Amino acid sequence: MEKQHLPIAIIGAGPVGLAAAAQLHRRKLPFIIFEGGTSVGNNLRSWGHVSVFSPWKYNIDEAAKALLQASHWKAPDKDALATGNEIVSQYLQPLADLPQIKPYLRLNTKVLTINRKGIDKMKTYGREQRPFSIKVEVQGNYQYYEASAVIDASGTWNQPNPIGSGGVWAQGEEQLKDHIFYGIPDIKGIHLERYKNKSIAVVGSGHSAINALLDLAEIQEQYPETKISWILRKEQVREVYGGQENDALEGRGKLGIRIQTLVDSGRLHIYTPFHILEVATHQHKIQLIGKHREEDTVLKDIDEIISNTGSRPNLNMLREVRVDLDAALESVFDLATLIDPNIHSCGTVRPHGERELRHPEKDFYIVGSKSYGRAPTFLMATGYEQVRSIAAYLAGDKQEAKEVALNLPETGVCSSGIGTSENTVACCEPPSSPTPKNSVANSCGC
């Protein structure tokens, strides 16, 4: 088959991946979507009980919205907040069920490798004329697909950072994974038995950690033997409180108020800064061994650990693709100076599109949260603009691809302040200073 008649492969059926499909359909470009999970929005379902801070009007791609409206879809209240499950059930699943999308969606299909057909990454001559070859696994069987271009929207959520200090696995951490929940457990729901009347350590300083702590505090009222420890790498716990009453996103501001109230109540054992070096067991209990304010310290008698230390991209499938990544962030190289959380908050990252997302491998793009690597400043609306620009470019409309813009709300307060450690579902880490007007307030993409 000639390369120009092959579909464009989209990896990941989350918000950004499905937006890419809608944008490609709008331009009459063929596509195929590979999703490793059992449903669309699989990553969102893992934190489905958690609400995002931004209202619906900022969480729906315009091309996807046009397709849905033509199908008599009932749009959610544009000013309401949604949980992860509601984003899937009220938006992503109806979109995936449309006849323009469903025939081209492959669930339970894990992408293993991507390369140019018949050659490795060292071969240059004739490279751009060869299609991409994509190896996938479906229920233990291997299949190969060819594609004219690839849009990798596989996200980072299923690649959690370790709890160990310095971004490396603590000694013994991997052996005790059965007692470590990487993500946001449904503490008041399906995971109640795991945490009630137990001693739990929450590791991390972002909104994910705050949500876990507040839920633990609620079950503590009913199950008073529940003990809660909060382990942070920050110098002072007050750094996580955020803008509170001054935050333009009311839900996020209230979160900061609630966690400060909980800290002031004395119901938490707080260790900051604490750097975990080893995870061990003693008499059927977990011990966390590390440095607390530079002193050797052992935290004893822990039953369960909740890890909210962020995530990182899975690059294994890309070993034979010529990608250009930033050495520090593992982001697309040309994005690094725009998104570096040592400099930027999510409110100061400017819109960007196809040009900034290019790699040495022609017609290969990493989009969504994966394009940001380890940086926690990605926004769902930013991902929609990324794939709109890429779809325009692949359709031959270079001018439209070049013109990138976002119509976003005024956030009030939003600052990362976290280096490269803690990621959050809301994407903006606890604020420390006001951001410019027209900065971004949105939920994380997947």
N, C-alpha and C positions, 0 to 999 in steps of 0.2 A: 504494500500500500504506500502511496506517495505521502511524504511527510506532511504536506499542507492539508491533506484530507483526514489526518489523524485527530483524535480529540485532544483537548487540553486536560491534563490530569490535575485534579485538585485533591490534596491530601488533608483530610480532616473535615468532618461535617458539623463543625460548631458554627457560631454566628458568622465568623469571617469566611469560612469555607463555603457556607451556603450563600452568603452574599456574593462571593466570587462566581458561583454558579448562576445566580440571578443576573449579574452584570454581563456574563458571557452570553447567556440566553438573549438578553436585550440586544446584543450585537450580532446575534445569529451565528455564534461560534460554538462548535461542538465541544462537549466536555464529558468527563467521567469523574465521579467522586469516590474516593476510597476512605472508608471510616473503619477503624479498628474495633470500635465498640459495638454493642448490640443495638444502639439507637443513635439517632442524631443528637447532638448536644450531650454526648456521653460524659464529658468532663464537667459540664454544668450540673448534671444529675448528682455528681459526687458531693456537691455542696448545695443540693437542691432546696434544703430547708432554710438557707440563708438569703436574706433580702439584699439587693443591690441598693446603692444610694441614689442613683439617677433615675428619673422617671422614664416611662416607656418611650416618650417622643425622641429620646436620644439613643435608643437601643435597637432601632429598626432601620435596616438599610432601605434606601429609597427604591432601588430596582426590585428588591424583594417585596416591598410594600405594594408596588404597582401590580405585581403578579398576584398577590393575595387579594387585593381589592377587586380584581377582575373575577375572582372565584367566589364572591359573596362572603368573604372572611369577615368575621366580627372582630374589629380592632379593639384592643384593650384601652382603657382610659389612659389617654396620653400623659396625664399628670400623676398617675398612680405609680407606686413602686412595686417591683416584682421580685419574687424569689427565683432562684435558679430553676426550680421545677416549673414555675409558671412561664419563664422565658421559653423553655422547651415546649411545654404543652400548648401555649397560646400563640407561639410564633414559629419556632423552628420546626416542630412536627407538622403543622399545617403547611408550611412552605415545602417541606420535604415530600409531602403527599401529593403535591400538584403534579399533573401530568407532564409539565415542562421540566420537572426535576426528578421525580421518582424513578423513571426507567434508567437513569444514568447514575443512580446511587448504589454503591456496593457496601453493605454493612458487614461486620465481622471479617473485614478484609484488612489485614495488617501489612503495611508496606515495609519490606525488609531492605531493599536496595534500589538505588536509582543510578543509571549510567547511560552513556550514549551507546546505542546498539552495537555490540561487537567490539568495542574498544574501551580501554581504561582511560583514566584522567591524563595520562602522559601523552597520549596521541593527539596531535594538533591538526594535521592535514585532513581536510574534509570533515572535520568534527561537526560544524554547524549544519551540515547537510544531512546528518544522521538523526533519526528520531531518538527520543529517550526510550530506554527499556526499563520497565518497572517490575520488579519481582515482588509478589505478594503471597501471603499465607492465608488460606481459607480453610478452617477446620482441619488443620494438619496437612493440607495439600498445597502445593506450590503452583502458582500460575504466573504468566508473563503478559504484560500489556505494553503497547507502544503508544507514545504520545508526542505531539508536536511541541508542547511546552508543558512546564510543571509549575504549579502554584502550591507551595508547601505551607499549609495553614494548620499544621498538626499541634501547635501550641506547646506549652511547657508544663502544664498542670500535673501530668503523670510522671514528671521527672523531679521529685522533690529534692531540695538541698538537705544535706545531713544536719544533725544537731551538733556535730563536732565543730569546734572552733576552727576558724580559718578556712571554712568551706570544704573540709575533708572529713571523712567518716571517723568518728571517735572510736577509740579502741573498744571492741566489744559491741558496738552499735548494731552491726549487721546481724550478730548472733541473737540479739534481743528484739528484733523487729516485730515479733508477735505482741510485744508490749508497748510498741510505739505506733501511734496513729499519725501518719503524714497527711495533713489536710484539716478539714473542719468536721469533726464527728457530729452526729445528730444526738447530742448528749441528753436532751429531754425526750427523745423519741426512741428510735431503734437501738441506740447504744446506751440506754439508761443503765442496764444491768452491769455494763462494763465499768461504769464510773461511780455509781452511788455507793456511799460509805467507803470509798477508797481514798488513798493518798495519790493525788495527781499532780504532775509537774507539767506546766505549759511553757514551751520554749518558743520565744519570738516576741516581737514588739509591734506587729502590724495589726490591722483590723481583724484579720483572721484569729489571731491570738486573743484579742479583746472579746470577740464574739464567744470564743470558747470559755473564757474566764467568766463572763456574765452568765452563760448557761450553767456553768458549774456552781456559781453562787446561788442560782435559783434552786438547783436540786439540793444544795447544802441546807437550805431552809427546811426541806422535807426530810432529808437524810443527814442529820447533824454530824455523823462520823466522817463525812466527806471532808478531806483536807486538801487545800489548794496551794501550790507553790508556783510562783511566776518567775521565770528565768529569762533575763534580758542581757543583751550585750551593750546596751546604752549606758552612759555614765549616770543618768538620772531618770527615774521613772516618769517624772513630769514631762519629759520630752515627747511622750506618746499621747498626751491629752488633746492636742490639736486646738482648733479654733473655737470649739464649743459654741457659745451663743453667736459668735461672729462668723461661723461657717455658713455660707449661702446654701449648702445642702443640709437641710434640717436633720435628716436621719444620721448623717455622719457627725454633725455637731452634738447630737444627743448621745451618741456612742462615747464621745470623749467625756461628756459630763458624767455618764453612768460609771465609766471605769474609774474616774477620779473619786467618785463617791464610794465605790467599792474599796479602793485602796485606802481611803481615809477611815474606813470602817474597821480596819485592822484584821479583816477576815482572810487576807492573803499573806503568805510568807513570800517576801520579795527579795530576790537576789540579783543585784545589778551593780556594776557589770560582772557577769559570771561567764566564764569561757569553759565549755565542757571539753575534757580531754579523753575521758574514759567512761564507759557504761559497764557496770559489773553487777553481780548478784551476791547477796549475803543473807542466808536464812530465808530464802524464797522472796526476798525483797530486792528492789533495784537500788543501786547506789550511783550517783552522779559525781564523778571525781574531776576536779578542775581547779581553776583559779577564780576566787572571788576577791575582787579588789587587790589582785596580785598575790593574795595569800592562798596557799594550798588548802583546799576545802573539800569535804566529802558531804554530800547531801544524802541522807539515809532514809530507809523505810518508805520508798516510793513504790506504788503498785503499777501505775500507768503513766506514760508520757504522751503528750500531744505536741507534735512538731509543727510549727508554723514559721519556718525559716526561709520560705520562698521556694523557687524552682529554677531549673536551668534547661536549656534546649537539648534534645536528643539528636546528636549529630552522626550517629552510627550509620544511618541509611544514606548519608551524603558523602561517604568516603571517596567515591569515584566521580563526584561532581566537582567542578571547579568553582568553589565558593570562596568569597572574600569576607572574613569575619574579623571583628575587632578583638585584639588579644586580651583585653580586660573584660569586656561585657559579653563576648561571644554573640554580639549582635551583628546584623549586616553592617559592613565596615563604614559605609558612608552615613549611616544613622548615628554612629557612636557620639559624635560631637553634638548632635541635636538632642540626645536622650540621656546622656550620662547623668545618673542620679547624684553624683558628687557635685553637679552644677545645676541640674534642672529639676523642677517639679513637673508633675503631669500637666500643670497649667502653663508651663513655658515651653513645651515641645511644640514646634510649629508644624503645620500640615506638610506632608511629604507624599510622594507617589512613586511611579515607575522609575524615574531617573535615579532617585536615591536608593532604590531597592535592587538595582542591577547587580549581577555577579559577572565574573569573567565567563561563566557558562551562559551563553546566549539563550534567552527565553526560559530561564530558570529563575524563580523568585521565592523567597521566604517572606511570608506576610504574617500579620497578626502578632500575638505575643511572642512567638518564636523569633520574629524579626528583631525584637528588642533584646534577645538573649537573656541575660540575667537581670537586666534593668527592670524595675517594678513600675515604670511610668507609662505602660501601654494602656490605651483606651479603646473601647469597642468601636466608637465612631471613627477613630483614626484608622482602624483596620478596614472599615467600610470604604473610606476614601482611598486607601492603598489599592484595594482590588478594583475599584472603579477606574483608577488611573491605569492599572495594568491591563484591564480588559480593553480600554480604549486603545492603548498602544498595540496590543496584539491584533486588534481589528484594523490597524493601520491609521488611526486618528491620532497622530503624534501631538497635535495642538491641544486636543482635549486631554490627553494624557499629561501634558505639561502643566495644565491649569488646575492646581489643587487648592481647595479651600474647605473650611469646615464652619458650619453654623452651629456654634456651641454656646452654652450658657455661661454666665459670669459665675465663677466658683466661689468668690470671696476669699477663701484661704485654702492653700494646698501647697505643701512642701514635702519633698521626699525625706531628706535628713537621715538616710539610712545606709549610705554606701551601697553595697551590693548584696546585703544579707536578707532582709525581710521583705517578702512580697505580700500583697493583700488582694482580697477579692475586689475591693473598691478601687484599687490601683493607686490612689494617692495616699502616701504615708501621712502620719499625723503632722499637721501643719505647724509652721513656726512664723510665717510672715505672709502678708497679703500677696496675691498674684495679680497680674495685670487683668484689666477688663477683657472679656471675650476669651479667657482661658478655659480649660476643659474641665467638665464635670461629667464623668461617665463611669460605667462599670467595666470591669476587666473583660477583655476578649479571651476566647479559648482557641 
